[in-house]
Amino acid sequence: MEAVTFLGLLVAVAVTDLRSRAIPNTLIVFGVLILMISSFFSSLHALPLGTPVVALAGIAIALLLTVPGWFSAKLGGGDVKLSLLLGAALGPLGFLWSVVLAVPFGLVFAVLYRIRGKPIPEDLPAGAFLSGGAGIVVVGATWPLAWPTQPALCHFS
């Protein structure tokens, strides 16, 4: 159930970011609440692999990768906050996979703009791409056949 709720949040973030190029704090707070509630009231621990240390490691990786982009005005504050949420939810490995899997979404976005004869906008909706990558990680971690010999990528497994 947590995975479905989290996927719904990722879809809402992606749609909002694509439409307005902004990620409202209410969506980030909702994501934090999902993590908190599922960690306290669920048999599946909301923290990656069930440990706060792994969640903090995910947050640290997200900080290292996104704060420089924020300081250089290439990423917005919502993108950084979303990254921190995903780092806590997915852990460092899950977050890194989300970043890697976000690249194809960005490429498709850019190609579609070029096909339509428009210049690629400078304010790319990075949160939408990152949400797509995180969605693949969550689905992959919850699908029983996805990682038969691998340890869980995130807490949704």
Secondary structure, 3 states (H helix, E strand, C coil): CHHHHHHHHHHHHHHHHHHHCCCCHHHHHHHHHHHHHHHHHCCCCCCHHHCHHHHHHHHHHHHHHHHHHHHCCCCCHHHHHHHHHHHHHHHHHHHHHHHHHHHHHHHHHHHHHHHCCCCCCCCCCHHHHHHHHHHHHHHHHHCCCCCCCCCCCCCCC
